[in-house]
Amino acid sequence: MTEATQRTSDNGVSIWLDDLSRSRIESGSLQDLIANKNVVGVTTNPSIFQKALSQVGPYDAQLKELGKVDVETAVRELTTTDVRNATDIFREIAEKTDFVDGRVSIEVDPRLAHETEATEKQAEELWAKVNRPNAMIKIPATLEGLPAITATLAKGISVNVTLIFSLERYEQVIDAYIEGIAQAAANGHDLKHIGSVASFFVSRVDTAVDKLLEANGSDEAKALEGKAAVANARLAYELFEKKFASDPRWAELAAKGAKVQRPLWASTGTKNPAYSDCKYVDELVAKHIVNTMPEKTLNALADHGNGAPSIEGTYEESHAIINKLAELGINLKDVTDKLEADGVAAFIKSWDSVLADVQAGIDRVNG
C-alpha cells in the first residue's frame, strides 16, 4: 500500500474506484489497485459504461453468445456481468468489513430519473440480476427519486444515492434513507447487510461557481475561487453528523444493526489545473467517508497526497464562505439545481451513446 492511500484509509476514508470495464477486470488491474492502493469498492455510472462499451473487442464474445437480442437486453447483460464479476472480486473485503465496503454500484437507466415507480421496478430487477449481497443500486436524488430510494431500501436492497449537490436535497436523502430502513425493519429484513451511501458531488460545484466569481471580477470574488465545493461538502458532513446523532428513529434502528448512510464524495477529479490534483480528497478526509476516485486522482493521491484529517473544525469557516457567496449575489441553490438537471442530462446522453455502441457491436459480431 502507498503511504498516502494508507494514511487516507487509516483516517476513516474508504477509497473506491470510479471506473469499471471488462478489460480492467480481466487484466488484473482492479485486483492490483485493491492490493496496492487501498481500493475497497467500485462505482459505475452511464458515462463509465459508455467509455467501457465503446471499446471494440472486450465484449465481442458475450455479444456473439447473446446473438441478435434487442439492444436494451444486451446492455443489461453486459453491464450486470461486469458488476457481478467485480462484486466477486470484492467479496472477501465485503465479508471482512461486515459489508460496509467491498461494494460495487450499478445505476438505474438515467432516462427514469423523474419516474418513481419505473425507477423502483428497475432497481429491484437490477438487484435480482446481479444477485450479489455486496452490490448497490444507484438511484438519482431527484425529487421523484426520493420515494424510490425509500421503497427500494424497504425491500432490503442496498442503495447508492447519486447526483446530490445541495444541502437541502442531502437532508431529504438522509430522511428517505432512515424511512427506508425503518420500513425494511418492519418488513422483517435483516438490517445488518443493507448498505447505503449518499453520493455528494464536489468538483462540479467549483466549476460552476468559479465561472460566476470570474464574471464578478472583484478581489473579494477572486479570493473565493476554488472554495465553494469543499465548503459545501464539509457542511454536508456537518449535516451527516447532526442528523444521525439527533434523529430518535435512528438510535432505535442502529440498535437493530442498521448502519449509517455514509457520505460519498463523487466528482473528485480536479477540473481546474490551477488546483491540486488531490484537492477533493485531501481537503475532505474524515471518519465514515467514502471517496470514489477516477484512476488519475487515485494515482495522484498515491504519489503525493496527504490524507490527514481535514474536516473537523472547519464548519464555521465553511458557513462563512457560503454566506460570502450569497453576499456577492451567488445563489448556491440555483447553481446546484442546474447541476442536478445537467447531471441527469449528461448521463442520459451517455446512455444513448451506450445503446448506439452496443447496437453497433451486435451488428458487427453477428455479421
Secondary structure, DSSP 8 states (H G I E B T S, - for coil): --HHHHHHHHTTEEEEES---HHHHHHTHHHHHHHHS-EEEE---HHHHHHHHTSSSTTHHHHHHH-S--HHHHHHHHHHHHHHHHHHHHHHHHHHTTTSSSEEEEE--GGGTT-HHHHHHHHHHHHHHH--TTEEEEEE-STTHHHHHHHHHHTT--EEEEEE--HHHHHHHHHHHHHHHHHHHHTT--GGG--EEEEEE-HHHHHHHHHHHHHH--HHHHTTTTTHHHHHHHHHHHHHHHHHHH-HHHHHHHHTT----EEEEE--S---TTS-TTHHHHTT--TTEEEEE-HHHHHHHHHH------STT-HHHHHHHHHHHHHTT--HHHHHHHHHHHHHHHHHHHHHHHHHHHHHHHHHHT-
